[in-house]
């Protein structure tokens, strides 16, 4: 199985058409079809169901598509790192959108102390970056609780409360959960269990109007005064024009962590980064 074949396979899967994939790859259709047949023969599975409308992934194809993305990313990362050997060191770090402001002062301090280091940044949600870390695609990642920590080592950078975000008509600077009982609520699915457990621990059953996967979209719902959204405080930068009230609940906080693979000593570059973070 060659990396080139995986790239061809993913292009066909993305376009749903061998002809369209060949056009994107600047090659003709017959050699592309030949490479996919070779890949199927080597794996002894059928990767695509072919129809008059194009191609769709089989179950085996879906599994290969899920795994091959990480394989190709790791190969590209390795190629970059090897090509820079003796010139620049590369720190491969994962960042979530809501933790960039928190980690940047640490990165700035580290970069000033280590001008020979370049960065390869992988953006994503905590769970995706967690898997990248276990797969060896990144060296270290910023993450936010709640999160399984049994397979990683970690350093806590800070903790932050949750905020209630609503249309600009509320005036109190902080709230208790009881103050939200009669408001319809929007929950970001990432924190649904934490928020609901905190309500239930106080024998309260909130009115959940919506559970969503995209906090930016939820802000639009809040702007329409449909409900009050509950998010970590660092998401306040997304809340222009909205009323932001801190939730005064000690059990309703998230921690921002640095995580790295457990069970082995961090590589020297990761340890140097951890040392700088520990100093600040």
N, C-alpha and C positions, 0 to 999 in steps of 0.2 A: 504494500500500500504506500503510494507516494503522496507527498504533500500537494503536489500539483493536481493529482487526481481528486483529492479532498476539496481543493479550491474549485475545480470544475463541478464536482458534485454539489457543492453549496450554491454555486451560481445557478445551476439548473433548478435546484429546490427553491431558490428565492424567486426566480422568474416564472416557474411553472411551465417552462418551454425550452426544449433543447435548441430550437432555432434562435430564440431570443437570447439564450445564454451564449450561444456561439457568436452572436453579433456583439454582445458586451465584451466577450473575450478576444475579439478580433481574430477569430478562426472560423473555418468552415465546419458545417455540421457533421460530416462523416467521421473525421478524426476525434471529435468530441464524443460522439456516440461510441466509438471504439474504446476510448479511455474508460467510459462508464461501464461498458461490458466487461472490460478487463478487471475493473474494480469489483464488479458483482461476481465474476468468476473466482477471483482471489478470495473473496469473503464467503463465497458459496451461498449467497442470499440474493433476493431480488430487492433492489432499492427503490424502484419506481414502478408504479402502475401507469401504463401508457394508454391514453385514450385519444379520441379524435380531437379533443379540446386541449390536449397538452399532457402533462405528467403530474402525478401526485405521489407523495412519499408513502411507502409501505411502513409497517410497524418497525421493521429493521432499519429502513431509511430514516425514520424519525429519531431512532436511537443514535444512529451515526451522525445525524445533523446536530443533535444536542452535544455529543462528545467532540465532534470535529472542530467546533468553534474554539474551544479551549486549547485543543492541540495546535491549531494554526496560530493562535495568539501566543502560545508558549514558544513556538518555533520562531515567530517574528521577534519576540522579546529576546530570545537567546541570540539570534543573529545580530541584533542591535548591540547587545552586551559584548559579544565576542569581537565585533568589529571595532569597539571602542577600548578594548583591552590595551592597557599601557598608555592610554590617552586620558580618558575620563572614567570614573567609577559611576555606576548607575544604581540609584535607589528606586526600586519599583514599589510604588505606594498606591493604595486604594483610598479614594475619598468619596464620601457621600455628599450630596448637594447641601445638606443642612449643617455639615461640620467643617466646611471650608474656612469660615471665619474663625473658628476655634483653633484649627491646626496651623493656619498660615503664620502666626508669630513664631511658632516653633520651627517651621520650615525655614523662615527667614533667618533666625539665629543660627540654625545648622548650616545653611548655605554660606553665611558669612564666615563661619569657622572652617568650612570645607569647600573652597572654590573649585576643587577638582571633581566635585560630584555633580552629575546631571540627574534629572528626575524623569522617570517614566510613570505617568499618572493614569490610573484606571478609575473612571467615574462609574458609580453604580449605587444600587441600594445595598444596605448592610449584608443581606443574605447572599447576594451575588458575589460581593467582595470576600465574604467568608469562604465561599467555595473556591474562588480564585486563589486564596491563601493556601487552602488545603491542597490544591492542585499544583502549587508551586509557580503560578503565573505571577504573583506579586510577593514581595518580601515582607511587607507590613501593611496594615490597613487601619484607618480610623473607623470605628464602629460605635453604635449606640445601643444601649440596653433598652428593652429586654432582649437577651441574646444567650444562646447556649455557649458556655465557656469551657466545656470539658475537653475540647480538642485544641484549645489555644491557650497561650499565656497572654497576659494583658497588663497594661499600665493605665490607671485612671487619670484622665486629664482634668475633668471637671464634671459637675452634675448641674442640672438645670430643672426648673419647675415646668409644669404645663401652663398654657395660657388658654383662655376662652376668647374666641374671636367672633365678633358679631357686627351687625350694622351699627353705625355711629350714633347710638342713642342711649347707651348705658354710661354711667358716670363713675361708678365705684372703681378704685384702682386695683382692688384685689377681691377675690370671691372665695367662698367655700363651695364644696360640691352641692351642699343643700340648696345654695342659691340657684343652682341650675336645674333643680328637679322639675320645675314647671316650664322649662324651655325645651323645645325640640332641639336635638343635638346631632351634629355631624361628627363621626369618628373616622380618623385615618386608620385603616385596617391594621397597619403595623402596630398600633398601640391599643387596639380594641380590647384585648384581654386584660392588659394592665389597668385600663380605665374602668372596665366593667367590674373587675375584681375589687377595685378601690371603692366603687359605689356599693357593691354587695357587702363588703366588710362593714359598712356603716348602715346596713339594712335598708338600702335605698335602691329603687328600680327606676332608672332614668327613662325618658322618652327619646328613643333613638330614631331620628328621622331618616338618617342615611349613614351607611358605612361605605367608604370609598377607598380607592387605591392611589389617587392623585391629589395631593394637598392643594395644588394650584387650582384645580377645578373646584374643590370644596370652598375655596375662598370666594369664588363667584357666587356660589349658593348663599354664602353668608352675606355678601353684598346685596343680594336680593331680599334679605331679611327673612329667608326661609327657615333658617336654623342657626344655632351657635356652634361653631367648630371648636374642637379641642385638639391642640397640637403642642409639641415642645416649644419652648420659648425662642429657640434660635430660628424658628420659622416666621418670626415676627416681621422679617424683612420682606416677606411675601404679602404682607397685610396692609398695603397702602390704602388709606381712606377708611379703614375699619377700626372699630373699638377693640382694644387689646387689654384684657384684664388678667392679671396673674392669679393662678389658683393656689391658694394658701393651704396646701395639703402635703404634709411631709412624706406620705406614702406614694404620692403621684409625681415622681421625678424620674428623669432618665439620666444615665451616666454616659459620657463620651469617653471612649477607651481607645488606646492603641492596642492592636492584637497582632500576634505573630505565632507561627507554628509551635505547638507544644512538643515537649519530649526531646528537644535538642537545643544546644546553646545557639543563640542568635549569631548569624554571620557577623564579622567585624563591622561592616557598614551599618547594619541594623543596630548593633550595640552602640555605635557612636551616636546614632540618631536618638536612641533611647536615653543615652547619657545627657544629651543636650535638653531633651524634654524633661528629664528628671531635675535638671538644674533650674528650670523655669516653671 
